[in-house]
Amino acid sequence: MSLFRRKAIATLQAEAEAATLRRALGPWNLTALGIGAIIGTGIFVLTGTVAAQNAGPAVVLSFVLAGVVSVFAALCYAEFASTVPVAGSAYTYGYATLGELFAWIIGWDLILEYALSATTVAIGWSGYMVRFLRTVGIAIPDNLTAARGTVLTLADGSQVTTIFNLPAVIIIALVTTLLVFGVKESATFNDAAVFIKVGVVLLFIALAAGAVNPDNWQPFIPPNEGPREAFGFTGVVAGAGVVFFAYIGFDSVSTAAQEAKNPQRDMPIGIIASLLICTVLYITVSAIATGVLPYRELDVPDPIAKVAAAARPGFLATLITIGAIAGLSSVILVQLYGQSRIFFSMANDGLLPPWVARIHPRFRTPWITQIVVGVAVAIPASFLTVREAASLVSIGTLLAFAIVSAGVLVLRIRDPNLHRPFRTPWVWFVAPMGVISALYLMQGLPLRTWMRLFVWLAIGLVVYFLYGVRASKLARAPAP
């Protein structure tokens, strides 16, 4: 039963009050943190891919379905974040409700979400940056612009085999350095990046809406072409599983709890506001994209830039590229930030070595952990493709969402009188639906993704039983 020992809510709340991290984030910073994490690869890449391969113009419904699943989880995250305002996100919530073993599994699982998501986005950032630099006359050697072994065909017809992805490594190094210097400085950079990319998205909506041809929305749900994921209603559902990647990030807000000025009030605001804003933008952009161009033409690496060029030739496509660079930069920042804070919380609980939680005396950030995370993300970003890096991200996040939703119900039953500054509305419907809808999207993912998840979790269990189970502070605490 020691594997299921739980941290008391009172203990977690006391740790939050005694936090050594700098409290510098207000409700706007937290909302921008969520928007910074959410708007990125999803809106700039997945919109076109899912429309062309899965849902057609009904990609709008795919975004709605994925958004509904995310709302269920977001309401549960908001209750936990206001009640237990500490930096560990789903890891800490699991520790308080389901026990240490589940907490470890969630913490290990979240590495798939944060680290691999940052890797994936860094690879996408590299492609946009290389394209932008070429437009201004700056050329990076072609063999340093993509995953190792990738064969690129150049404009003159010759081919080159790449060595590693240098721009992806550079952006991770720059963001890691910024995060080491301080959370306030990082938040200021993120606020600016969010302002740029949201402004570009709104400009795209305003200028491209006039070029919509309603005929391109017919048929709205193309008939199924045989495979389950190829159009029809089943294609819409399969598309929702893919575009769910676009919503990953709002839970990053919960990792900033110990650096929020007023976490009980501001954490729910940041989580829910960022998700709702991004959902509206996703639905609007996907509707415009499929209205400007036939959905079959959107299966390209930069579909929104292609739509912009068709709607307003010239400057709009360049602005979309700039917005994508800013947007992807902020996603990398938030994911690296969230990963280091989860490690910080796990080390404070004794499940990881003490040096992981060491705070810089001047910057008040977990600087050693931040550097280790940066290196760990930069290495795969230098040699993996986007598809390889992203294969595990969605399933890892959905698993965390299901456990958090279940944890809210467990805590409501176990401690019904606990003070909750934010209470999940209709919790006996919302929380079970959070579990069911997450598991429903998980079952639609390929078998190979499930196999990789099980292998990753098996490695994590080995680490836990060799180190964490005995080093845990709860294990070494005197018996009550």
ABEGO torsion letter per residue (X at the ends): XAAABBBBAAAAAAAAAABABBBABBAAAAAAAAAAAABBAAAAAAAAAAAAAAAEAAAAAAAAAAAAAAAAAAAAAAAAAAABBBAAEAAAAAAAAAEAAAAAAAAAAAAAAAAAAAAAAAAAAAAAAAAAAAAAGBBBBAAAABBBGBBBBBAAGBBBBBABBAAAAAAAAAAAAAAAAEAAAAAAAAAAAAAAAAAAAAAAAAAAAAABBAAAAOBABBBBAGBAABEEAAAAAAAAAAAAAAABGAAAAAAAAAABABAAAAAAAAAAAAAAAAAAAAAAAAAAAAAABBAAAABBABAAAAAAAAABBEAAAAAAAAAAAAAAAAAAAAAAAAAAAAAAAAAAAGABBAAAABBBAAAGBBAAAAAAAAAAAAAAAAABBAAAAAAAAAAAAAAAAAAAAAAAAAAAAABAABBBABBBBGAAAAAAAAAAAAAAAAAABBAAAAAAAAAAAAAAAAAAAAAAAAABAAAABBBX
